Amino acid sequence: MLQNRQMRGYLKATGWVFKLQAETTTVGRHRDCDLCLLNEGVEEHHARIVWSKSERCFVLSDLNTSHGTYVNDCCIHNAAVRLTPGDELSFGCGGSIYQLAIDSPPMLRPPPIHNRTASQNSHQLIEEPPLTSYPSSPFSQLPLLPGSPSVPIAWVSRGSSITPRPPDRQRAATVGAKWTGQSNLSKQHVTSSRIWTGPIGRGPIQRTDAMASQSSQALQHLLQEKEERLLRQEDQVRRLVVFESESQRKDGVIAGLRDEVSALRHQLTMSQQTDHDIKHRLLNMERDINDKREQIELVKEQMIELQKCSSEVIRQSVTERDLKISNIRGQMERLKRENRNSTGLITSLQRDLASREKQALKLASEVDRLRQEIRRKDIQLGSTATKFFFSLQISTMSKKHQEELLNHANEAMTLKKSIEKLEDTLREKQRLLEHQTTEKDLLYNRLKMKFEEQASMLAEYETQRHSQQERSKAELELVQAQVKHFRDQLLLMLSPESSDSTSCAALSDQQVLQQLAEFLGEKERLKNKLEESERGLLEALAEHKMAAEDSEKLKSRLETCQELCSADALKKAMTSLQEESVSPALAWVQASVLSIMATHLMLLQSATQALLKSGIDVSHTTEGVLNGITTMVNEHQRNKVELQHLKVHLENLQEREANSTELQVHLRITREELEQHKKQMVVKQHDLEKELEEKKGELEEMKGELEEKKGELETVRQAQTTLQQEVQTQEASWHAMLEETGRREEKWQSEVQKALERGS
């Protein structure tokens, strides 16, 4: 039968053809799939192509994939669609496009009307059933996507080779009800054709008149053509009705897709906002890191300036402060680590509590199950007892009843054993709970000890801070006293007549400058006495030459010392460190060490250049630079001492004249240095106060976190106590249930014994 034969489908690609299976064809990445695809977006089981016998077409269904399936550039997600010849299919994203082709079976031409008999009416040609005549089929309500222009299935089955003939069966009444005008015409033609073709199918009609036969054949052909036109119009109407229903369905699908698109857009906006917030946070973090780095660099520069300008006392104080700050930072890091450990312990405790709650729930479920079993057994025992008593009343006990009683006794023994096992499990659970409570107490004691240690560390930190502030104040007072003493000495040197300290303090800077101007006026009067002092100057020059020779000797010694630590050695160390292979986890350490070495080398180079300008040649090492600075200071002090000796030999006026210019410049320099030193000390004190305030804030935050953890521990304890109370109540209820079951068993045993005695 041709109607039972189905069409063969093919998927055509560029230079490749795939034949579809007879019933179902699976598409996916898995090896077991009929069509195995390895492009992007294709899942293990992506789609399924099924041949619908009721619709006589292929149906494509997407298996809830992430990227979907495309039919004629329309995405299908977790849905099914009917396919027509010429539809373009693509699976996933970025894959090749497949075109559906259908090879229909050959159509049989009907035999001539005058040769057909009544027995041949059972043979029918393959004719496309109307789409509305199968409401029960699952694929009849599926949409038909618009694609490339293709011939409908109903038109493919009818070829030009079929001769016109009257219809073999009546059309559906629903379509005729919709289209009244056309249906009336079609019914009239059908009835007339049947009435007219009935006798033709029974046998050939012998007519004598040739003209009558020709006219009847012409009328028959005309009627068949009209019927075919009407049938085609009915098919078109049915297709249009289906298209209307499909368009309504597509409208619903489009509305759902629009809702999904709006939801996806909302999700995208939310994700973009979250990404923007994350980026903003990262930028803030980067800014904070850059600010911290700049602050560190500023502190390093200040430290370098202080090392260059300040004395050894200030250096020692700065180093002590750095050590204290590093110790405090280490303590803070240690406190943070301890806090993290405490949080981990608290989380572990919470997990233990959750596990215990689960165990308690399991025990409760087991108890409920046991109660149900006990009730069921009680019901069974009651039923057996009633049966037993009824059997005793009717007749004497038989062997079967004895066996049943023995079975019931065995079941009671097994129930007792199971109850004993449950009691053992309850005891074990109680032991576990006691062990866990002891562990919790130990952990709580440890946390208390840690909190006490942290409080002691905070107290020590506050005491160290107070002591550090007192030391800084004392250092400031010492510096101020040194400055005052230096000013008093200058005033005494300028005005030796006013030797009292009160008069020196009463003099202002302007008065000192006036005295210097007077000394300059006296200089012109006493120029003739300078000739006598030239001899002393020559002697001083000779002594200066001796000092230069001594300095050359010292330079040679310094060069020998500097050969041990030079800039070349530092550069070699840097190159060797760069060439060494370091794990990525320690790469930042290597980079930081190299940056520190580079800054140190630059400082050495700048210091050596400054010393070279001053006339001292040193190597590019820290020890050589320090030795050069010390030699420079010593030479300066020696020159000062020599000049003082020379000035002693010179007259008082020359001494006053020389001292006046030098002291004026020195006063300005010292004033500037003192002002800079004061500013630096104020800035450092301000920075230290800020750091101390930050540390206080961090400590307060730590205290708040510790208080929160204590509150959480208290809540955990309360939950634990409640759980213990619930467990105790459940145990009491279980014991009561066990006692009741024991009593019931004893009653049943006594009743069974009585029944046995009666039967005996």
C-alpha positions in Angstrom: 0.0 0.0 0.0 1.5 3.3 -1.0 -0.3 5.2 1.8 1.8 3.3 4.4 5.0 4.1 2.7 6.8 7.2 4.2 8.9 9.8 2.6 12.7 9.8 2.8 14.4 12.9 4.2 17.9 14.3 3.5 20.0 17.0 5.0 22.1 18.7 2.3 25.2 20.7 2.9 28.0 22.0 0.7 29.3 18.8 -0.9 27.7 16.5 1.6 24.3 14.7 2.1 23.0 13.0 5.2 20.0 10.6 5.1 17.5 10.9 8.0 16.4 7.8 9.9 13.0 6.2 9.3 11.5 7.4 12.6 13.9 9.4 14.8 17.2 11.1 14.1 19.3 12.4 17.0 21.7 15.3 16.6 24.5 16.1 19.0 28.1 15.8 20.0 27.8 12.4 21.6 29.2 9.4 19.7 25.8 7.5 19.9 24.0 10.3 18.0 23.0 9.7 14.4 24.3 13.0 13.3 27.5 13.7 15.3 28.6 17.4 15.1 31.7 18.9 16.8 31.2 22.6 16.2 30.7 25.3 18.9 27.5 25.4 20.8 26.4 21.8 20.1 25.7 19.8 23.2 25.9 16.1 23.8 22.2 15.6 22.8 21.2 18.7 21.0 18.1 18.1 18.9 15.8 15.3 17.6 14.1 15.0 14.1 11.0 12.8 14.2 8.8 11.6 11.4 5.2 12.3 12.2 2.9 9.7 10.6 -0.3 11.7 11.4 1.0 14.9 9.9 3.2 13.1 7.3 6.1 15.5 7.8 9.3 15.8 9.8 9.2 17.5 13.2 12.3 19.2 14.7 12.5 19.5 18.6 15.2 21.3 20.5 16.3 19.4 23.7 16.6 22.5 26.0 20.0 23.6 24.7 21.8 26.7 25.8 22.5 28.0 22.3 19.4 26.7 20.6 18.6 25.4 17.1 18.0 27.7 14.1 15.3 27.0 11.4 15.4 29.6 8.7 17.4 32.0 10.9 14.7 31.7 13.7 16.0 30.4 17.1 14.1 27.5 18.7 14.7 26.8 22.4 13.1 23.9 24.1 10.3 23.7 21.5 9.2 21.6 18.5 8.6 22.8 14.9 7.2 21.2 11.7 9.6 21.2 8.8 8.9 21.6 5.1 11.2 20.9 2.1 13.7 23.6 1.6 14.0 24.7 5.3 17.5 25.7 6.4 18.7 24.2 9.7 21.7 25.0 11.9 22.6 23.6 15.3 24.4 25.7 17.9 26.5 28.8 16.8 29.0 29.0 14.0 28.1 25.7 12.4 27.3 24.8 8.8 23.8 25.2 7.4 21.7 22.1 6.3 18.9 22.2 3.8 16.0 19.7 4.2 15.1 17.7 1.1 12.3 15.1 0.9 12.1 12.3 -1.7 8.4 11.4 -2.0 7.5 7.8 -3.2 6.2 7.3 -6.8 2.5 8.0 -7.2 0.2 5.4 -8.8 -2.0 6.4 -11.6 -5.6 5.4 -11.2 -7.1 3.0 -13.7 -9.7 4.3 -16.1 -13.1 4.8 -14.7 -14.8 2.5 -17.1 -12.4 -0.4 -16.2 -12.9 -0.2 -12.5 -15.1 -2.7 -10.6 -16.7 -2.7 -7.2 -13.9 -4.8 -5.8 -11.3 -2.1 -6.9 -12.9 0.5 -4.7 -10.7 -0.7 -1.8 -7.5 0.5 -3.6 -6.8 4.1 -2.8 -4.1 6.5 -4.0 -1.8 8.3 -1.7 -3.6 11.5 -0.9 -2.6 14.1 1.7 -5.1 14.1 4.6 -6.4 17.4 5.6 -4.6 19.1 8.4 -7.7 19.7 10.5 -8.9 16.1 10.3 -6.4 14.9 13.0 -7.0 16.9 16.1 -5.6 14.1 18.4 -2.1 14.1 16.8 0.6 15.7 19.1 2.2 17.6 16.2 -0.9 19.1 14.7 -0.6 22.2 16.9 3.0 22.8 16.0 4.0 26.0 14.1 5.3 26.0 10.6 8.2 28.4 10.3 8.4 30.6 7.1 11.3 29.5 5.0 12.4 29.3 1.4 9.5 28.9 -1.0 8.6 25.3 -1.2 5.7 23.2 -2.5 3.3 22.0 0.2 3.0 18.3 0.9 -0.5 18.1 -0.4 0.6 19.5 -3.7 3.6 17.3 -4.0 1.5 14.2 -3.8 -0.6 15.3 -6.7 1.3 15.2 -10.0 0.3 16.1 -13.5 0.5 12.4 -14.4 -2.8 11.6 -12.4 -5.8 11.6 -14.6 -8.9 13.4 -13.5 -11.3 11.3 -11.5 -14.1 11.7 -9.0 -13.2 11.6 -5.4 -13.1 8.3 -3.6 -14.1 9.6 -0.1 -16.1 12.4 1.3 -14.3 15.5 2.7 -14.5 16.7 6.2 -17.8 18.3 7.3 -16.1 21.1 9.3 -14.6 22.8 6.3 -17.9 22.6 4.5 -19.6 24.2 7.4 -17.2 27.2 7.3 -17.5 27.8 3.6 -21.1 27.4 2.8 -21.1 28.5 -0.8 -18.3 26.3 -2.0 -19.4 23.4 0.2 -22.8 23.3 -1.5 -21.3 23.3 -4.9 -18.8 20.6 -3.9 -21.6 18.4 -2.4 -23.7 18.7 -5.5 -20.8 17.8 -7.7 -19.8 14.9 -5.5 -23.4 13.4 -5.3 -23.9 13.9 -9.0 -20.6 12.3 -9.8 -21.3 9.3 -7.5 -24.7 8.8 -9.0 -23.3 9.0 -12.4 -20.1 6.9 -11.8 -21.9 4.1 -9.9 -23.0 2.2 -12.9 -19.7 2.8 -14.7 -17.8 1.1 -12.0 -20.0 -2.1 -12.3 -19.2 -2.8 -15.9 -18.8 -1.2 -19.3 -21.9 0.4 -20.8 -22.7 -0.6 -24.4 -24.1 2.3 -26.3 -25.1 2.3 -29.8 -24.8 6.0 -30.3 -21.2 7.3 -30.5 -22.2 10.9 -30.1 -23.9 10.2 -26.8 -20.8 8.5 -25.4 -18.5 11.3 -26.5 -20.8 14.0 -24.9 -21.0 12.0 -21.6 -17.2 11.6 -21.5 -16.8 15.4 -22.1 -19.3 16.2 -19.3 -17.5 13.7 -17.0 -14.1 15.4 -17.7 -15.6 18.8 -17.0 -17.2 17.7 -13.8 -13.9 16.1 -12.6 -12.0 19.3 -13.4 -14.5 21.4 -11.4 -14.3 19.0 -8.5 -10.5 19.1 -8.5 -10.7 22.9 -8.5 -13.1 22.8 -5.6 -10.9 20.4 -3.7 -7.9 22.6 -4.3 -9.8 25.6 -3.0 -10.8 23.6 0.1 -7.2 22.5 0.7 -6.1 26.2 0.4 -8.9 27.2 2.9 -7.7 24.5 5.3 -4.1 25.6 4.9 -5.2 29.2 5.5 -7.0 28.2 8.7 -4.0 26.4 9.9 -1.8 29.4 9.1 -4.2 31.6 11.1 -3.9 29.3 14.1 -0.2 29.1 13.7 0.1 32.9 13.4 -1.9 33.3 16.7 0.4 30.7 18.3 3.4 32.5 16.9 2.1 35.8 18.4 2.0 34.1 21.8 5.5 32.7 21.3 6.7 36.2 20.2 5.2 37.7 23.3 6.9 35.1 25.5 10.2 35.7 23.7 9.8 39.4 24.2 9.3 38.8 27.9 12.4 36.7 28.0 14.3 39.3 26.1 13.2 42.0 28.6 14.2 39.7 31.5 17.6 39.1 29.9 18.1 42.8 29.3 17.2 43.4 32.9 19.8 40.8 33.9 22.4 42.4 31.6 21.8 45.8 33.2 22.0 44.3 36.7 25.3 42.5 35.7 26.7 45.7 34.2 25.8 47.6 37.3 27.5 45.0 39.5 30.5 45.0 37.1 30.6 48.8 37.4 30.5 48.6 41.2 33.3 46.0 41.1 35.4 48.1 38.8 34.8 51.2 41.0 35.9 49.2 44.0 39.0 48.0 42.2 39.8 51.5 41.2 39.4 52.7 44.7 41.7 49.9 45.9 44.3 50.8 43.3 44.1 54.4 44.3 44.6 53.5 48.0 47.5 51.3 47.1 49.1 54.0 45.0 48.5 56.5 47.9 50.1 54.1 50.3 53.1 53.6 48.0 53.5 57.4 47.6 53.3 57.8 51.4 55.9 55.0 51.7 58.2 56.8 49.2 57.7 60.1 50.9 58.6 58.5 54.3 61.7 57.0 52.7 62.7 60.3 51.3 62.1 62.0 54.6 64.2 59.3 56.3 67.0 59.8 53.8 66.9 63.6 54.3 66.9 63.1 58.1 69.9 60.7 57.8 71.7 63.4 55.7 70.8 66.4 57.8 70.1 65.2 61.4 72.7 64.0 63.9 73.3 60.5 65.2 70.8 60.9 68.0 68.0 61.6 65.6 69.1 58.6 63.5 69.0 56.4 66.5 65.5 57.7 67.4 64.2 57.2 63.9 65.6 53.7 63.8 64.0 52.9 67.1 60.7 54.3 65.9 60.9 52.2 62.7 61.6 49.2 64.8 58.7 50.0 67.1 56.4 50.6 64.1 57.5 47.3 62.5 57.0 45.5 65.8 53.5 47.0 66.1 52.7 46.0 62.5 53.9 42.5 63.2 51.7 42.4 66.3 48.8 43.7 64.3 49.3 41.0 61.7 49.6 38.4 64.4 46.3 39.7 65.9 44.7 39.5 62.5 45.9 35.9 62.0 44.5 35.0 65.4 41.2 36.7 64.5 41.1 34.6 61.3 41.9 31.5 63.2 39.1 32.3 65.7 36.7 32.9 62.8 37.7 29.5 61.3 37.0 27.9 64.7 33.6 29.5 64.9 32.7 28.3 61.4 33.8 24.8 62.3 31.7 25.0 65.5 28.7 26.1 63.4 29.3 23.2 61.0 29.4 20.8 64.0 26.2 22.2 65.3 24.5 21.8 61.9 25.7 18.2 61.7 24.4 17.6 65.1 21.1 19.1 64.2 21.0 16.7 61.2 21.8 13.8 63.4 19.0 14.8 65.8 16.6 15.0 62.9 17.7 11.6 61.7 17.1 10.2 65.2 13.6 11.8 65.3 12.8 10.3 62.0 14.0 6.9 63.2 11.9 7.2 66.3 8.8 8.1 64.2 9.5 5.1 62.0 9.8 2.9 65.1 6.5 4.2 66.4 4.8 3.5 63.1 6.3 -0.1 63.1 5.2 -0.6 66.7 1.7 0.6 65.9 1.6 -1.7 62.8 2.8 -4.6 64.9 0.2 -3.8 67.6 -2.5 -3.9 64.9 -1.2 -7.1 63.5 -1.1 -8.7 67.0 -4.6 -7.5 67.7 -5.8 -9.0 64.4 -4.0 -12.2 65.1 -5.4 -12.3 68.7 -9.0 -11.8 67.4 -8.4 -14.5 64.8 -7.0 -16.8 67.4 -9.9 -16.3 69.9 -12.4 -16.8 67.1 -10.7 -20.0 66.0 -10.8 -21.3 69.6 -14.5 -20.6 69.9 -15.2 -22.4 66.6 -12.9 -25.4 67.1 -9.9 -26.6 68.9 -6.5 -25.3 68.0 -4.7 -26.8 65.1 -1.1 -27.0 64.2 -1.3 -24.0 61.9 -2.4 -21.8 64.7 0.4 -23.0 66.9 2.9 -22.1 64.1 1.3 -18.6 63.8 1.7 -18.1 67.5 5.3 -19.2 67.3 5.9 -16.7 64.4 4.3 -13.9 66.4 6.5 -14.8 69.4 9.5 -14.7 67.1 8.5 -11.3 65.7 8.1 -10.0 69.3 11.6 -11.2 70.1 13.0 -9.5 66.9 11.2 -6.3 67.9 12.8 -6.5 71.4 16.2 -6.9 69.8 15.6 -4.0 67.5 14.5 -1.8 70.4 17.7 -2.8 72.3 19.8 -1.9 69.3 18.1 1.5 69.1 18.8 2.0 72.8 22.5 1.2 72.1 22.5 3.7 69.2 20.9 6.3 71.5 23.5 5.8 74.1 26.3 6.1 71.5 24.7 9.4 70.2 24.6 10.7 73.8 28.2 9.9 74.2 29.1 11.7 71.0 27.1 14.7 72.1 28.9 14.8 75.4 32.2 14.5 73.7 31.3 17.3 71.3 30.1 19.5 74.2 33.5 19.0 75.9 35.3 19.9 72.7 33.2 23.0 72.5 34.0 24.0 76.0 37.7 23.5 75.3 37.5 25.7 72.2 35.6 28.3 74.1 38.3 28.4 76.7 40.9 28.7 74.0 39.1 31.6 72.5 38.9 33.3 75.9 42.6 32.9 76.3 43.2 34.4 72.9 40.9 37.3 73.7 42.8 37.9 76.9 46.1 37.8 75.1 44.8 40.3 72.6 43.7 42.6 75.4 47.1 42.4 77.0 48.8 43.1 73.6 46.5 46.2 73.2 47.5 47.4 76.7 51.2 46.9 75.9 50.7 48.8 72.6 49.1 51.7 74.4 51.9 51.9 77.0 54.5 51.8 74.2 52.7 54.6 72.4 52.6 56.8 75.5 56.3 56.1 76.1 57.1 56.9 72.5 55.2 60.2 72.7 57.1 61.1 75.9 60.4 60.4 74.2 59.6 62.5 71.2 58.6 65.4 73.5 61.9 65.0 75.4 63.8 65.0 72.1 62.0 68.2 70.9 62.9 69.9 74.2 66.5 68.9 73.9 66.7 70.3 70.3 65.1 73.5 71.4 67.5 73.8 74.3 70.5 73.2 71.9 69.2 75.9 69.6 68.9 78.4 72.5 72.3 77.5 73.8 73.8 78.0 70.3 72.1 81.5 70.0 73.4 82.5 73.4 76.9 81.5 72.4 76.6 83.6 69.2 75.5 86.6 71.2 78.3 86.2 73.6 80.8 86.1 70.8 79.3 89.2 69.2 79.1 91.2 72.4 81.6 89.9 74.9 80.9 93.0 77.1 77.4 91.8 77.9 78.3 88.6 79.6 75.0 88.3 81.5 72.5 85.7 80.2 69.6 88.1 80.8 71.2 90.8 78.6 72.0 88.2 75.9 68.4 87.0 75.9 67.1 90.6 75.8 69.0 91.3 72.6 67.1 90.8 69.4 68.3 89.7 66.0 68.1 93.2 64.6 70.4 94.5 67.4 72.9 91.7 66.6 72.9 92.9 62.9 73.5 96.5 64.1 76.6 95.3 66.0 77.8 93.5 63.0 77.5 96.7 60.9 79.5 98.5 63.6 82.2 95.9 63.3 82.3 96.4 59.6 82.9 100.1 60.1 85.8 99.5 62.4 87.3 97.2 59.7 88.4 100.1 57.5 90.3 101.8 60.3 92.3 98.7 61.2 93.4 97.6 57.7 97.0 98.6 58.4 97.2 95.9 61.1 96.4 93.2 58.6 100.0 93.2 57.3 101.2 91.9 60.5 98.8 89.0 60.4 100.0 87.8 57.0 102.8 85.9 58.6 100.3 84.0 60.7 98.4 83.3 57.5 101.5 81.8 55.8 101.9 79.5 58.8 98.3 78.6 58.5 98.7 77.8 54.9 101.6 75.5 55.7 99.5 73.7 58.3 96.8 73.4 55.7 99.2 71.7 53.3 100.1 69.3 56.0 96.4 68.6 56.5 96.0 68.1 52.8 98.8 65.5 52.9 97.1 63.8 55.8 93.8 63.8 53.8 95.5 62.2 50.8 96.8 59.4 53.1 93.3 58.9 54.4 91.9 58.9 50.9 94.3 56.1 50.0 93.2 54.1 53.0 89.6 54.7 52.1 90.1 53.5 48.6 91.5 50.3 49.9 88.5 49.9 52.1 86.1 50.8 49.4 87.4 48.2 47.0 85.6 45.6 49.2 82.1 47.2 48.7 81.7 49.1 45.4 78.9 50.0 43.0 80.2 47.4 40.5 79.7 44.7 43.1 76.2 45.9 43.8 75.4 45.9 40.0 76.8 42.4 39.7 74.6 41.3 42.6 71.6 42.9 40.9 72.3 41.2 37.6 72.8 37.8 39.3 69.5 38.3 41.2 67.7 39.2 37.9 69.2 36.1 36.1 68.1 33.7 38.9 64.9 31.8 38.3 62.3 32.4 41.0 58.9 30.9 41.5 56.0 33.1 40.5 54.8 33.2 44.2 58.1 35.0 45.1 58.5 37.1 42.0 57.2 40.2 43.9 59.9 39.7 46.5 62.6 39.7 43.8 61.1 42.8 42.2 60.9 44.7 45.5 64.5 43.8 46.4 65.7 44.9 42.9 63.8 48.3 43.3 65.4 48.8 46.7 68.8 48.0 45.4 68.3 50.4 42.4 67.2 53.3 44.7 70.2 52.6 47.0 72.5 52.7 44.0 71.0 56.0 42.8 71.5 57.4 46.3 75.1 56.3 46.3 75.7 57.8 42.9 74.2 61.1 43.9 76.2 61.2 47.1 79.4 60.3 45.4 78.8 63.0 42.8 78.3 65.6 45.5 81.4 64.4 47.3 83.4 64.6 44.0 82.2 68.2 43.5 83.4 68.9 47.0 86.8 67.4 46.2 86.5 63.9 47.8 86.7 60.8 45.7 84.9 57.7 47.1 83.5 54.5 45.7 79.8 53.8 45.1 79.1 52.0 48.4 77.3 53.0 51.5 80.4 52.6 53.7 82.6 54.7 51.4 80.0 57.5 51.2 79.7 57.5 55.0 83.4 57.5 55.4 83.7 60.4 52.9 81.1 62.4 54.8 82.9 61.7 58.1 86.2 62.8 56.6 84.6 65.9 55.2 83.1 66.7 58.6 86.5 66.1 60.3 88.3 68.2 57.8 85.7 71.0 58.3 86.2 70.7 62.1 90.0 70.8 61.7 89.8 73.8 59.5 87.5 75.5 62.0 90.0 74.7 64.8 92.9 75.9 62.7 91.0 79.1 61.8 90.2 79.7 65.5 93.9 79.3 66.3 94.8 81.7 63.6 92.1 84.1 64.7 93.5 83.9 68.3 96.9 85.0 66.9 95.3 87.7 64.9 93.9 90.8 66.6 90.5 90.9 68.2 89.2 93.2 65.5 90.1 90.7 62.7 88.5 88.0 64.7 85.3 90.1 65.1 85.3 90.9 61.4 85.8 87.4 60.2 83.3 86.1 62.7 80.7 88.7 61.8 80.3 87.6 58.2 80.5 83.9 59.0 78.1 84.2 61.9 75.6 86.1 59.9 75.5 83.4 57.2 75.6 80.7 59.8 72.7 82.2 61.7 70.6 82.3 58.6 71.6 78.7 57.7 70.9 77.5 61.3 67.6 79.3 61.4 66.5 77.6 58.1 67.8 74.3 59.3 66.0 74.7 62.6 62.8 75.7 60.9 63.0 72.7 58.5 63.8 70.4 61.4 60.8 71.8 63.4 58.5 71.3 60.4 59.8 67.8 59.9 59.3 67.0 63.5 55.8 68.4 63.4 54.9 66.5 60.3 56.4 63.3 61.8 54.5 63.8 65.0 51.3 64.4 63.0 51.9 61.3 60.9 52.5 59.3 64.1 49.3 60.6 65.6 47.4 59.6 62.4 48.9 56.2 62.5 48.1 55.8 66.1 44.5 56.9 65.5 44.3 54.4 62.6 45.6 51.7 64.8 43.1 52.6 67.5 40.3 52.4 64.9 41.5 49.0 63.7 41.8 47.8 67.3 38.2 49.1 68.0 37.0 47.2 64.9 38.8 44.1 66.2 37.1 44.6 69.5 33.7 44.9 67.8 34.4 41.8 65.8 35.4 39.9 68.9 32.2 41.0 70.7 30.2 39.8 67.7 32.0 36.5 67.8 31.2 36.3 71.5 27.5 37.0 70.7 27.6 34.3 68.1 29.2 31.8 70.5 26.5 32.6 73.1 23.8 32.0 70.4 25.5 28.7 69.6 25.5 27.8 73.2 21.8 28.6 73.5 21.1 26.5 70.4 23.2 23.7 71.9 21.2 23.8 75.2 17.9 23.8 73.3 19.1 20.8 71.3 20.2 19.0 74.4 16.8 19.7 76.0 15.0 18.5 72.8 17.2 15.3 72.8 16.4 14.7 76.5 12.7 15.1 75.8 12.9 12.8 72.8 14.8 10.3 74.9 12.2 10.4 77.6 9.4 9.9 75.1 11.3 7.0 73.5 11.8 5.4 76.9 8.1 5.8 77.6 7.3 4.3 74.2 9.7 1.4 74.9 8.0 0.8 78.3 4.6 0.8 76.7 5.7 -1.7 74.1 7.2 -3.9 76.8 3.9 -3.8 78.7 2.0 -4.6 75.6 4.3 -7.5 74.8 3.9 -8.8 78.3 0.1 -8.6 78.0 0.2 -10.3 74.6 2.4 -13.1 76.0 0.1 -13.6 79.0 -2.9 -13.7 76.7 -1.1 -16.2 74.4 -0.2 -18.4 77.3 -3.8 -18.3 78.6 -5.1 -19.2 75.1 -2.6 -22.1 74.9 -3.7 -23.3 78.3 -7.3 -23.2 77.2 -6.5 -25.0 74.0 -4.6 -27.7 75.9 
